C-alpha cells in the first residue's frame, strides 16, 4: 500500500500547505495518502507563477515544446506500472482498465508532441472581395495565456492529459485542479513534467475544495481560459461565472445504442456489456440505454444477462476483477435509490440491483420509462436499461429524448438506416456498428445540449487553446 504525503506543486517547487486531509481508497476505506488543501492565497500564488511563465512558454519554439512532451512520453513508458497502481488505488479502477488508461495517456501525450509541430494558420485570398485587391493576408494561431484546468475522478491520468498535453503543445501555462478523490495521478504527472524540463510555473498542481479553487480560477482575470471536465451541474456554474473567458466544457451523458434487427449478436453482446460496466459505468460515454428491435429483443436480453453474470467483482488490484467499488458510499446509496424507484414504477430488475459493500452489482433493468431517473439522468454506475422498439425511427426519437448528447451508437446491416442515424441523432459523435463508448484520443470529442461546449482530441483542444490572429499586407 502506498502511504505518502503530497505538497502543492507551484512554480516548479513542492510547497507546504497550511492544512492536509487524508485520502482513502474507495474500495477498502484505507488511508492511502495525505493531500494538501490549498487556500485562496495559494491558488493566487499558482496563478501568479503561471502568469510569469506565460512569456517563456509563448517564446518557446515548437520543437522544444514537442521535445518536452516526447521526454514525458518516455518517462511515462518507463514508469507505467507505477501510474497504473496509482489509478487503481485512488479511483478503485480495475487494474486491467487502469492499464488501458495509462496506455491511452501515453498516446495522448504522443499526439500532443506531434500536434505542437503543426499549429499554423492559412493564407486568405484577399482579392476575392473588390476592396481586398493588392493585399496579401494570412492567419497565425497564437497561444492564449494562462489556462485553468479542472478535471474529474474517472480518468485521472488521461483526462488530465487531454488538457495538459494541448496546453503545452500550444505554448500555454496551466493551473491544474484535479478531483479531490484522484489527486495522486496529477502530482505524479507534475513530477514527470518537472524532470522532462518543463519551465517552472508552466504547470502548477493545486488540490483542495472544488468550490474554493474553482471559483478563484474561474473569476481571476489572469486566467484567460477554463477547460473543465465533470458534471453538468458544476459545468453550468462555471459557465455562469466565467464571463468572457474562453470555456470548454466536457460534461455528462446517458449514452445510448440502438440494435437493429438482422444483426449478428455474437460480437455485439460482449461489446455492449463492456460499454455498460467498464469502470463500474463511471465513464462519461458509458452505455446506459439500449434500444433493441422487437424481433431480436428476447434473445438479446437473455444473452446480455448471461454475459453480465460472468463479470467478476472484487478488489481493483486483482487482475481478474471486472467491476469494483463505486467512487463513494453516497453514490452506492443514490444508485440503489434510483433502482428502487424504477422498480416501484414498474421496471423489472433482471439482474443485480443490490450492493456488496461499496460495489454495486452490475444491474440490468427492463421496461424502463424515459422519465425514470435511471433513464433520463446520468447514472454513472454499473446500471443499464434494455428497452424494446418497433422501428429504428422510434429508437432515434428515444435516443434524442435526452438532456444530453455526447455520443450514440447503432448496430445495423442496413446502409440507409446507418445514414439516417448519422443524420438524425443529435449528439457530438455517431458510432456506426459500435457502442457509444468508443473513443481514441485524437478524434474530435465533445457533446451537444447539456453534454458540453467545445471539443477535445488534441488538435481540436489546441484550437480551443489558441487565438487566431490575422495579418494583412497592403501592397497598393
Ligand atoms: P464533478 O463533481 O463535477 O467534479 C469535477 C471537478 O470539478 C472536480 O475537480 C471537482 O472538485 C471540481 N468542482 C467541484 N465543484 C466545483 C465548483 N463549484 N467550481 C469549480 N470546480 C468544482 O464531476 P466528477 O464526479 O468528478 O466526474 C463525473 C462527471 O464528469 C460525470 O458527469 C461525467 O459524465 C463527467 N465526465 C465527462 C467527460 C467528458 O469528456 N464529457 C469525461 C469524464 C467525466 P472536487 O473533486 O474537489 O469536488
Boltz pocket constraint, residues with backbone or C-beta under 6 A from the ligand:
constraints:
  - pocket:
      binder: B
      contacts: [[A, 150], [A, 151], [A, 152], [A, 153], [A, 154], [A, 155], [A, 159], [A, 177], [A, 178], [A, 179], [A, 180], [A, 181], [A, 208], [A, 209], [A, 210], [A, 211], [A, 213], [A, 214], [A, 215], [A, 229], [A, 230], [A, 231], [A, 232], [A, 234], [A, 235], [A, 237], [A, 238], [A, 249], [A, 250], [A, 251], [A, 252], [A, 253], [A, 283], [A, 284], [A, 285], [A, 378], [A, 380], [A, 406], [A, 446], [A, 451], [A, 452]]
      max_distance: 6.0
